[in-house]
Amino acid sequence: MPKRLFQLHSPPRWVVATLGLVLLSLVGYIDKLTGPQLFFSVFYLIPIAVFAWHLGRLPGCVMAMAATVVWGYLNPVRGYESPFHLLFCWNTFVRFSSFVVVALLVDACHRLSIKVESLVAQQTAVLTAELAHRREAEEAIHNLAAQLSVAEDAERKRLAQDIHDTLGQNLTALKLSLQAAAAGRAVTGAGAGLEPFQGSLHILDSLIEQTRSLTFDLYPAMLEDLGLAPTLRRHAEQFCVQTAIRASVTEVGAPQPLPSYIATSMFRATKELMNNAAKHGPAKEILISLRWRTNGLRIVVDDDGKGFDTQTALQPQSRRGLGLAWISERLNSLGGQFLVESSPDSGSRVILDIAFAPRGD
């Protein structure tokens, strides 16, 4: 017997039998009190339906016969000269046939309902299994995305370290060498030939600064040492110098240690949003708000630029949409949410929302 989905458990058979007999007795008693009424025969179907539904086809037919006997016992006394009267026999046959047909129909409906419930249960089990497989697949995708992010961060960190240890240190050593050479010429009185040294030193300063910026862009080591908010403040300061756009970072709630791949992803997403505001705005001010909650972080980036139509801008072929699509895909792969609120001539707001498990110490 399949598991019943939409009904309570069937009562014991003896309870059903007792209830059916009580109902038959009650109907017969009321039939006796009310006198011969043609429509009253319908009420005999109640105990028949109870038997047929809960006990099956054969008990339903037995109850149909009992109901016919009760009806036949009462009606000859009231309306016919003899129980063998032709019209009475015909009415009795019609009543019994009708009662049996109803019992068979009720039993058929009951069996059909069981089959329907069985099919529903099977389909529900299939859908439940499919949903479980989809959840497992989504979790596997999220885990893979996290592993890829970790691998990407490790590679960026290695490149940044290599640039710092090789190119950066070599440029610094070259600068010190040029400064020593310039100092030597100054001591020997050849000060008129210092201009090339000074120009080379300016170029080296520029290269060293670019190397530091490249290292910071590849992998900001501050994320591990100081956290997301200080790193964003540092970037906002550099951003203000480079673009003359005011950028501020505020923080609400108690900061929590983030997994490295989430911290890096949120940092790069915020950087991309700031670059979009500077490139497509053009914004004059950018407000970045970090809102911490238990095992979760929301970053809200507001700018006062000219805004944009979100439907058009989110298309991958648009210049702005490529960066937004990257942010959306990255957050979705990490189980986060990405929301854009903007309209032409009204600025824009982008919300980055992600949940995370606490990082172990």
C-alpha positions as CSV (number, residue, x, y, z in Angstrom):
1,M,0.0,0.0,0.0
2,P,1.6,3.3,-1.0
3,K,2.1,6.1,1.5
4,R,-1.0,8.3,1.7
5,L,-0.2,11.9,1.0
6,F,-3.4,13.8,1.5
7,Q,-5.4,11.6,3.9
8,L,-5.2,10.6,7.4
9,H,-4.6,6.9,8.3
10,S,-7.7,4.7,7.7
11,P,-9.5,3.8,10.9
12,P,-9.6,0.1,12.0
13,R,-11.9,-2.1,10.1
14,W,-14.1,-2.8,13.1
15,V,-14.6,0.9,13.6
16,V,-15.7,1.3,10.0
17,A,-18.0,-1.7,10.2
18,T,-19.6,-0.4,13.5
19,L,-20.0,3.1,12.0
20,G,-21.6,1.7,8.8
21,L,-24.1,-0.4,10.8
22,V,-24.9,2.5,13.0
23,L,-25.5,4.7,10.0
24,L,-27.7,2.1,8.4
25,S,-29.7,1.7,11.5
26,L,-30.1,5.5,11.8
27,V,-31.2,5.9,8.2
28,G,-33.7,3.0,8.5
29,Y,-35.1,4.5,11.7
30,I,-35.5,7.9,10.1
31,D,-37.0,6.3,7.0
32,K,-39.6,4.6,9.2
33,L,-40.5,7.8,10.9
34,T,-40.8,9.9,7.8
35,G,-42.9,7.5,5.8
36,P,-42.5,6.5,2.2
37,Q,-40.4,9.2,0.4
38,L,-38.8,8.4,-3.0
39,F,-35.9,10.7,-2.5
40,F,-35.0,9.2,0.9
41,S,-33.4,6.2,-0.7
42,V,-30.4,8.4,-1.4
43,F,-29.5,8.4,2.3
44,Y,-28.9,4.6,2.2
45,L,-25.9,5.3,0.0
46,I,-24.0,6.8,3.0
47,P,-23.3,3.5,4.9
48,I,-22.7,1.8,1.5
49,A,-20.1,4.4,0.5
50,V,-18.4,4.1,3.9
51,F,-18.1,0.3,3.6
52,A,-17.0,0.4,-0.1
53,W,-14.4,3.2,0.5
54,H,-12.7,1.8,3.6
55,L,-13.4,-1.9,3.4
56,G,-13.5,-2.7,-0.3
57,R,-15.8,-3.8,-3.1
58,L,-17.2,-7.0,-1.5
59,P,-18.1,-5.4,1.9
60,G,-19.7,-2.5,0.0
61,C,-21.9,-5.0,-2.0
62,V,-22.8,-6.7,1.3
63,M,-23.8,-3.4,2.8
64,A,-25.8,-2.7,-0.4
65,M,-27.7,-5.9,0.2
66,A,-28.3,-5.1,3.8
67,A,-29.5,-1.6,2.9
68,T,-31.9,-3.2,0.3
69,V,-33.2,-5.6,3.0
70,V,-33.9,-2.7,5.4
71,W,-35.6,-0.7,2.8
72,G,-37.6,-3.7,1.6
73,Y,-38.6,-4.5,5.2
74,L,-40.0,-1.1,5.8
75,N,-41.7,-0.5,2.4
76,P,-44.1,-3.6,2.1
77,V,-45.6,-2.7,5.4
78,R,-46.3,0.8,4.3
79,G,-47.1,0.7,0.6
80,Y,-47.7,-2.8,-0.8
81,E,-50.1,-5.7,-0.2
82,S,-47.4,-8.4,-0.4
83,P,-43.6,-8.5,-0.6
84,F,-44.1,-10.5,-3.8
85,H,-46.0,-7.7,-5.5
86,L,-44.5,-7.2,-9.0
87,L,-43.9,-3.4,-8.5
88,F,-42.3,-4.0,-5.2
89,C,-40.0,-6.7,-6.6
90,W,-39.0,-4.3,-9.4
91,N,-38.4,-1.5,-7.0
92,T,-36.3,-3.8,-4.8
93,F,-34.3,-4.9,-7.8
94,V,-33.7,-1.3,-8.9
95,R,-32.7,-0.3,-5.4
96,F,-30.3,-3.2,-5.0
97,S,-28.8,-2.7,-8.5
98,S,-28.3,1.1,-7.8
99,F,-26.8,0.4,-4.4
100,V,-24.3,-2.1,-5.9
101,V,-23.4,0.2,-8.7
102,V,-22.7,3.0,-6.2
103,A,-20.6,0.6,-4.1
104,L,-18.6,-0.5,-7.2
105,L,-18.1,3.2,-8.2
106,V,-16.9,4.2,-4.8
107,D,-14.5,1.3,-4.6
108,A,-13.2,2.2,-8.1
109,C,-12.7,5.9,-7.0
110,H,-10.9,4.7,-3.9
111,R,-8.6,2.5,-5.9
112,L,-8.0,5.3,-8.4
113,S,-7.2,7.7,-5.6
114,I,-4.6,5.2,-4.3
115,K,-3.0,5.0,-7.7
116,V,-3.0,8.8,-8.1
117,E,-1.4,9.1,-4.7
118,S,1.1,6.5,-5.6
119,L,2.0,8.3,-8.8
120,V,2.2,11.6,-7.0
121,A,4.5,10.0,-4.4
122,Q,6.7,8.5,-7.1
123,Q,6.9,11.9,-8.9
124,T,7.6,13.6,-5.6
125,A,10.4,11.2,-4.9
126,V,11.9,11.8,-8.4
127,L,11.7,15.5,-8.0
128,T,13.1,15.4,-4.5
129,A,16.0,13.3,-5.8
130,E,16.5,15.7,-8.7
131,L,16.5,18.7,-6.4
132,A,19.0,16.9,-4.2
133,H,21.3,16.2,-7.2
134,R,21.0,19.9,-8.3
135,R,21.9,21.1,-4.8
136,E,24.9,18.7,-4.9
137,A,25.9,20.0,-8.3
138,E,25.5,23.6,-7.1
139,E,27.6,22.9,-4.1
140,A,30.2,21.2,-6.3
141,I,30.3,24.3,-8.6
142,H,30.6,26.6,-5.6
143,N,33.4,24.4,-4.2
144,L,35.1,24.4,-7.6
145,A,34.8,28.1,-7.9
146,A,36.2,28.6,-4.5
147,Q,39.1,26.3,-5.3
148,L,39.7,28.2,-8.6
149,S,39.7,31.4,-6.7
150,V,42.1,30.1,-4.2
151,A,44.4,28.9,-7.0
152,E,44.1,32.2,-8.8
153,D,44.9,34.1,-5.7
154,A,47.9,31.9,-5.0
155,E,49.2,32.5,-8.6
156,R,48.6,36.3,-8.3
157,K,50.4,36.3,-5.0
158,R,53.3,34.4,-6.5
159,L,53.5,36.8,-9.4
160,A,53.3,39.8,-7.1
161,Q,56.0,38.4,-4.9
162,D,58.2,37.7,-7.9
163,I,57.8,41.3,-9.2
164,H,58.5,42.7,-5.8
165,D,61.6,40.5,-5.2
166,T,63.1,40.8,-8.7
167,L,61.9,43.9,-10.7
168,G,61.2,46.1,-7.7
169,Q,64.4,45.3,-5.9
170,N,66.5,45.7,-9.1
171,L,64.9,49.0,-9.8
172,T,65.6,50.2,-6.2
173,A,69.2,49.0,-6.5
174,L,69.6,50.9,-9.9
175,K,68.2,54.0,-8.3
176,L,70.7,53.8,-5.4
177,S,73.5,53.2,-7.9
178,L,72.5,56.3,-9.9
179,Q,72.2,58.3,-6.8
180,A,75.7,57.2,-5.8
181,A,77.1,58.1,-9.2
182,A,75.4,61.5,-9.1
183,A,76.8,62.2,-5.6
184,G,80.3,61.2,-6.8
185,R,80.1,63.6,-9.8
186,A,78.9,66.3,-7.4
187,V,81.9,65.7,-5.2
188,T,84.4,65.9,-8.1
189,G,82.9,69.2,-9.2
190,A,81.2,67.9,-12.4
191,G,77.8,69.2,-11.3
192,A,77.0,70.5,-14.8
193,G,76.5,66.9,-16.0
194,L,74.0,65.9,-13.3
195,E,70.9,66.6,-15.5
196,P,70.9,63.1,-17.1
197,F,71.2,61.5,-13.7
198,Q,68.3,63.5,-12.4
199,G,66.1,62.6,-15.4
200,S,67.0,58.9,-15.0
201,L,66.1,59.1,-11.3
202,H,62.7,60.6,-12.1
203,I,62.1,57.8,-14.6
204,L,63.1,55.2,-12.0
205,D,60.8,56.7,-9.3
206,S,58.0,56.4,-11.8
207,L,58.9,52.8,-12.6
208,I,59.1,51.9,-9.0
209,E,55.7,53.5,-8.3
210,Q,54.2,51.6,-11.2
211,T,55.7,48.4,-10.0
212,R,54.2,48.9,-6.6
213,S,50.8,49.6,-8.1
214,L,51.1,46.5,-10.3
215,T,52.0,44.4,-7.3
216,F,49.1,45.9,-5.3
217,D,46.7,45.2,-8.2
218,L,47.9,41.6,-8.6
219,Y,47.6,40.8,-5.0
220,P,47.3,43.3,-2.2
221,A,49.2,41.8,0.7
222,M,47.3,44.1,3.0
223,L,44.2,41.9,2.7
224,E,45.9,39.2,4.8
225,D,47.6,41.5,7.2
226,L,45.0,44.3,7.8
227,G,41.7,43.1,6.3
228,L,39.3,44.2,3.6
229,A,38.3,47.7,4.9
230,P,41.8,49.1,5.4
231,T,42.8,47.7,2.0
232,L,39.8,49.4,0.4
233,R,40.7,52.7,2.2
234,R,44.3,52.5,0.9
235,H,43.0,51.9,-2.6
236,A,40.5,54.8,-2.2
237,E,43.3,57.1,-1.3
238,Q,45.3,56.1,-4.4
239,F,42.1,56.3,-6.5
240,C,41.5,59.9,-5.3
241,V,45.1,60.9,-6.3
242,Q,44.8,59.2,-9.7
243,T,41.3,60.4,-10.7
244,A,40.5,63.4,-8.6
245,I,37.3,61.7,-7.6
246,R,36.4,61.7,-3.9
247,A,36.1,58.2,-2.5
248,S,35.4,57.2,1.0
249,V,35.0,53.9,2.8
250,T,32.8,53.4,5.9
251,E,32.3,50.3,8.0
252,V,29.2,49.2,10.0
253,G,29.2,46.3,12.4
254,A,32.0,44.1,13.8
255,P,34.5,43.1,11.2
256,Q,35.0,39.4,10.8
257,P,37.9,37.4,9.3
258,L,37.1,36.6,5.7
259,P,38.3,33.6,3.7
260,S,41.0,34.8,1.5
261,Y,39.2,34.0,-1.8
262,I,36.1,35.9,-0.7
263,A,38.1,38.9,0.5
264,T,40.0,39.1,-2.8
265,S,36.9,38.7,-4.9
266,M,35.0,41.4,-3.0
267,F,38.1,43.7,-3.2
268,R,38.4,43.3,-7.0
269,A,34.6,43.7,-7.5
270,T,34.7,46.9,-5.6
271,K,37.7,48.1,-7.6
272,E,35.9,47.3,-10.8
273,L,32.8,49.3,-9.7
274,M,35.0,52.3,-8.8
275,N,36.7,52.1,-12.2
276,N,33.2,51.9,-13.9
277,A,32.1,55.0,-12.0
278,A,35.2,56.9,-13.0
279,K,35.1,55.7,-16.6
280,H,31.4,55.8,-17.5
281,G,30.0,58.1,-14.8
282,P,31.8,60.4,-14.7
283,A,31.3,60.5,-11.0
284,K,32.5,63.2,-8.6
285,E,32.1,61.1,-5.4
286,I,32.0,57.4,-4.6
287,L,30.7,56.1,-1.3
288,I,31.6,52.6,-0.2
289,S,29.9,51.1,2.8
290,L,30.8,47.7,4.4
291,R,28.0,46.3,6.5
292,W,29.0,43.3,8.6
293,R,26.6,40.8,10.0
294,T,27.0,37.3,11.5
295,N,28.7,35.2,8.8
296,G,27.9,37.7,6.1
297,L,29.0,40.9,4.4
298,R,27.3,43.4,2.3
299,I,29.2,46.1,0.3
300,V,27.2,49.0,-1.1
301,V,28.9,51.2,-3.7
302,D,27.1,54.5,-4.4
303,D,28.2,57.1,-7.0
304,D,26.8,60.4,-8.2
305,G,27.5,59.8,-11.9
306,K,25.0,60.1,-14.7
307,G,23.6,56.7,-14.1
308,F,22.5,54.2,-16.8
309,D,19.8,51.9,-17.9
310,T,20.4,48.6,-16.1
311,Q,18.8,46.4,-18.8
312,T,21.1,47.7,-21.4
313,A,24.2,48.0,-19.3
314,L,24.0,44.5,-18.0
315,Q,24.3,43.1,-21.5
316,P,27.8,41.5,-22.0
317,Q,28.4,43.3,-25.3
318,S,28.2,46.8,-23.6
319,R,31.4,48.3,-22.3
320,R,30.0,48.6,-18.8
321,G,28.3,45.2,-18.9
322,L,31.5,43.2,-19.3
323,G,32.7,44.2,-15.9
324,L,29.3,43.9,-14.3
325,A,28.9,40.5,-15.8
326,W,32.2,39.4,-14.4
327,I,31.2,40.6,-10.9
328,S,27.8,38.9,-11.2
329,E,29.2,35.6,-12.3
330,R,31.9,35.6,-9.6
331,L,29.4,36.4,-6.8
332,N,27.0,33.8,-8.1
333,S,29.7,31.1,-8.2
334,L,30.5,31.9,-4.6
335,G,26.9,31.8,-3.5
336,G,26.5,35.6,-3.3
337,Q,24.0,38.1,-4.7
338,F,24.5,41.0,-7.0
339,L,22.0,43.9,-7.3
340,V,22.2,47.0,-9.5
341,E,20.0,50.0,-8.9
342,S,20.3,52.9,-11.4
343,S,18.5,55.0,-13.9
344,P,19.7,57.7,-16.3
345,D,20.7,61.0,-14.6
346,S,20.2,59.6,-11.1
347,G,23.5,58.0,-10.1
348,S,23.9,54.3,-9.3
349,R,24.0,51.9,-6.4
350,V,25.5,48.4,-6.6
351,I,25.0,45.9,-3.8
352,L,27.4,43.0,-3.2
353,D,26.1,40.5,-0.7
354,I,27.8,37.3,0.3
355,A,27.6,34.8,3.2
356,F,30.6,32.9,4.4
357,A,31.7,30.4,7.0
358,P,34.0,31.8,9.8
359,R,37.7,31.4,8.9
360,G,39.6,29.3,11.3
361,D,42.5,30.8,13.2
